[in-house]
Structure formats: structure tokens, C-alpha cells
């Protein structure tokens, strides 16, 4: 298939589809529909163009369970995907650039983040914001102008109802893009961030927590133990799923959180009631670790600096995941197949299902267990400074939000005057 160049070395499948003589206008519209669908799917899941992403798109979108398709639709959509893959092959053979501006900007930010040693989640976040900005800018010249970035940030602040932390994240992402990718030493954005009021956290009662645990125990996997440990130690979602064998000291009653929010380490309490269950989970993890060793897997992921300092750490059991995933998967950083920890999305969805089944009429996520941990400690008489240390809050004002949701008058024992009225 011959493909037409958009410029010297930029290629556009949309331009080539419009100029292609082998299809009628009606067929081109059908091709355009499914290929735009595929491109949006790639952008959402940040997948590279090619047969692998096309197969994922076909299985998860086109052949989705419970969705019936007409035979003519499947035939036309299949022909559209084949046309695109042939176009892509021709483009690559000619040395053309087929990626969109968003994809190129996202990749540039991630590579710069890797050179600077940014955490994976930070690289993903910065890359996503940079891609959004590239879509806003529209072309390569505009995307490198600080004035355009200022307009984008102003639109985020004024038009999107997002928290102050989200606004600041967008600002930091674009500052990183201009400094590390565009070479602008001190970009000055003409934008003022808007402070937003702190939201009251969702807190479960002790009875609701117990009901949810009982339902989680009836399901598959380790979700019941994960939820108990998250609630019992006050952990974030990312912290509980990334626990390693050495992070849980059963004998001393201590959980160590490594590289938490702000890349800080801290210790928190270990629920004594979970001693036997965690010991049993350690044995299950050991069996899976031995199986991985026998299968010749490269070991678990270790952060960059530690991996360079302790070159054999990935193969040692103490660095193994406390809650390993059932299946091996591709490590996006190293490009090798290895064992990852349990997926946070799967666990969070199990929490939400259990809350609905328990009849809890609140917007429950796994983070509600962390909120409940802090609130219940406050209600039981634990001082605010101790709770701050256990949660890993940098500022005591962040912890003070739980004063507004603790029972008995903000946790200070004040009763409603209605309760004191004489009948």
C-alpha cells in the first residue's frame, strides 16, 4: 500500500485514508469510525500502534462480552484494522513518523523522567499531563511556547472543577516538560492556582467495616487480608499492595512503608490479630517465589538506586511481594516478564463490590479504610500527633480533617443539646 507523506517526515493515516482510491466515501466513513475508536483506545491505555494493541482493542472492545455485532460490522471493522496495519508497515519501512504529537510529547517526558530518576507513577502522571497539553496546543511550534502553556493551565484552573493538588500537579508536569524536554531553564507561567476547600473524607463505622470484611472473605484471592491490613495499619492503596516480605515484622508488631507519598519511609502498627494470617500468607508467597526461581524468572522489580546497589536483591525472598499477583506480566520499565504485586484496581473493585453487598450507602473505595483507621483511633482517644505519624502526614492540618468526622462532637466528647433536653 502506498502512503502519502503529510510533510517531509510526518505521516497521517487520516490524510492517506481520505486520498485512498480503493474505497468509496461510505466505506471510508466506516473505516474512519473504527480507526478513531482504536486510536482513542490506544491513547486511553497508552499503547503503541501495532498488531498487539490492535488485538487488545479487538478483544476488549469489538468482541466485548454481551455486545452483539452485525456480520457486516465485523467484516468492515476487520478490513479497516488490516488497512491501518498495512499503512503502518509502509510508514515504518519508509522511515516516516506516524505517531501523533501527543504520543511523541508523552514519550519525551517519560524518557526525561527516566533520566532524572523519577518514580514510575510520577513519569506516568507527567506524561499524561504533557499529552493533554500537546492536544491543547495543536502543533509542534505552539507546544514549545510558554504562553500557550499558561493558557492551558488557566483553562485547567478556571474551567475544570479539580482540586488544588491536581492544579499543582499539572503545573509541575509542564514545568518539567519545558525544563527537561524543551530546554527552558526557568519557565514562568502566567497563572494563579485556585485553592479548593478540603473535602470531608468517607468514614465507615466499625460495624460497617466488619460486615465488609466478612463479605470479602467469601470472595476469591487475598482481598479480606489485604483490607484488614490496610485498615489495621492505616495504609494507602499503593502502600498495602506493594508491601514486601521484609516490610512486615510480625514479631515486633511493625509495618515499614518504603517510598510512600513524597518518597518517604515510615513505620506504622501491625495488627496482632493478623499474625497467623500473615504468617500463612508468607508461606504462600515463599512457595510462589520458589516456583518463580525454578522457572528462571528474573525476580521482582526493584527501584533504580536500590537495584544498582543490591544487584541480587530482586532474586531474594525478603524483597519478594507479600501479596504477589497470580500471573506473571510484562514489566513496562525493564521490558521483561516477571511477577508483579496484586493489581490495585482489582483489589479496589473488590472493596466497592463488598460495600454495595453490605448495604453501605456511601462512596466507598479502599482509601475509606485508611480514613476509618484514623477516625476510629481518634474516637478511641489516640492523640492527633500520633495519628499524624502513623499516617505519614507532613502537616498536622491534614490530619485535623478527621476531627470533623469523629463521633461525639468532633472527638472531644461534646454531645448535642437535643440529647440533653428533658422529655
ABEGO torsion letter per residue (X at the ends): XBBBBABAABBBAAAAAAABAABBAAAAAAAAAAAAAAAAAAAAAGBBBEAAAAAAAAAAAAABBGBBBBAAAAAAAAAAAAAAAAAAAAAAAAGBBABBAAAAAAAAAAAAAAAAGBBAAAAAAAAAAAAAAAAAAGBAAAAABAAAAAAAAAAAAAABBBBAAAAAAAAAAAAAAAAAAAGBABBBBBBBBBBBBBBBBBBBBAAAAAAAAAAAAABBEAAAAAAAAAAAAGBBAAAAAABBAAABBAAAGBBBBBGBBGGBBBBBBBBAAAAAAAAAAAAAAAAAAAAAAAAGBAEBBBBAAAAAABAAAAABAAABBABBBABBBBBAAAGBBBBBBBBAAAAAAAAAAAAAAAGBBBBBBAAAAAAAAAAAAAAAGBBAAAAAAAAGBABAAAAAAAAAABBGGGGAGBBBAAAABBX
